[in-house]
């Protein structure tokens, strides 16, 4: 499978509009996936769950999460992360990091609308959470479609091709 280079990885995470689909486990053991806005700063994915959100309660109970950031169009790049959340700021300390939240909002909506949204919801406590992409406990996998000149079998990992099939590596 073609993997993203470091430059492609950084550029993809910096592109506007990609959502982080964040998976946590509910108290009853069922998985929950929630799309959230995010930003990367200094090798960390930052996101901001609101204090009454189930995802926040799940993180407090169990900080292990999964994240998928992908795109719907070619070259269908994706990044998956398994990691542990570090709570940078607890809910209620929003004034200390509101500039980061404003930067996050401006990745998704025009500046004026982002300012209106942030200023209009500044009394709704949020946490600032981080996942360190370089932490020893973090697992990061990247993928993209093969491009011209690359082996088209790269669309799947080798383990998926059954021996004796058309594109098998045997």
VENTAWO-V96467 format. One record per residue. RES is the residue in one small letter. PSI is psi as a letter, one per 30 degrees, with the letter a starting at -180 (NA if undefined). NEAR is the number of other C-alpha atoms within 12 Angstrom. Layout:
BEGIN
RES&PSI&NEAR + RES&PSI&NEAR
END
This chain:
BEGIN
x&k&23 + x&k&27 + x&l&27 + x&k&25 + x&l&16 + x&e&15 + x&e&11 + x&e&20 + x&e&26 + x&e&21 + x&e&16 + x&e&28 + x&f&36 + x&f&25 + x&k&22 + x&k&23 + x&f&24 + x&k&30 + x&k&32 + x&j&34 + x&j&28 + x&k&42 + x&k&32 + x&l&34 + x&k&25 + x&l&24 + x&f&17 + x&g&10 + x&f&11 + x&k&11 + x&l&18 + x&k&24 + x&k&21 + x&k&27 + x&k&23 + x&l&29 + x&l&33 + x&l&38 + x&l&37 + x&k&31 + x&k&21 + x&h&15 + x&g&19 + x&k&28 + x&k&46 + x&k&36 + x&l&40 + x&i&45 + x&k&36 + x&l&29 + x&e&25 + x&f&17 + x&k&22 + x&e&23 + x&e&36 + x&e&35 + x&e&23 + x&e&30 + x&e&35 + x&e&27 + x&e&19 + x&j&23 + x&g&26 + x&k&30 + x&l&38 + x&k&34 + x&k&38 + x&k&32 + x&j&38 + x&a&29 + x&l&23 + x&f&14 + x&l&11 + x&k&13 + x&g&20 + x&h&22 + x&k&32 + x&l&32 + x&k&34 + x&k&29 + x&k&31 + x&k&29 + x&a&32 + x&k&31 + x&k&39 + x&k&27 + x&j&27 + x&e&24 + x&k&27 + x&l&25 + x&k&28 + x&f&21 + x&g&21 + x&e&29 + x&f&23 + x&f&18 + x&g&26 + x&f&29 + x&e&18 + x&e&32 + x&e&37 + x&e&32 + x&e&28 + x&e&36 + x&e&32 + x&f&25 + x&f&27 + x&f&26 + x&l&20 + x&l&17 + x&e&17 + x&e&16 + x&e&16 + x&e&24 + x&e&24 + x&e&16 + x&e&23 + x&e&28 + x&e&20 + x&f&13 + x&g&19 + x&f&24 + x&g&17 + x&j&22 + x&k&26 + x&l&33 + x&l&35 + x&j&37 + x&l&41 + x&k&36 + x&j&39 + x&j&28 + x&f&31 + x&g&18 + x&k&19 + x&f&12 + x&f&17 + x&k&25 + x&k&22 + x&k&27 + x&k&27 + x&l&28 + x&l&30 + x&l&31 + x&k&27 + x&k&22 + x&l&19 + x&k&10 + x&f&10 + x&l&14 + x&j&17 + x&f&20 + x&f&22 + x&f&24 + x&f&23 + x&l&21 + x&k&23 + x&e&19 + x&f&15 + x&f&15 + x&j&17 + x&k&14 + x&k&12 + x&f&9 + x&l&12 + x&e&11 + x&g&19 + x&l&17 + x&g&18 + x&NA&11
END
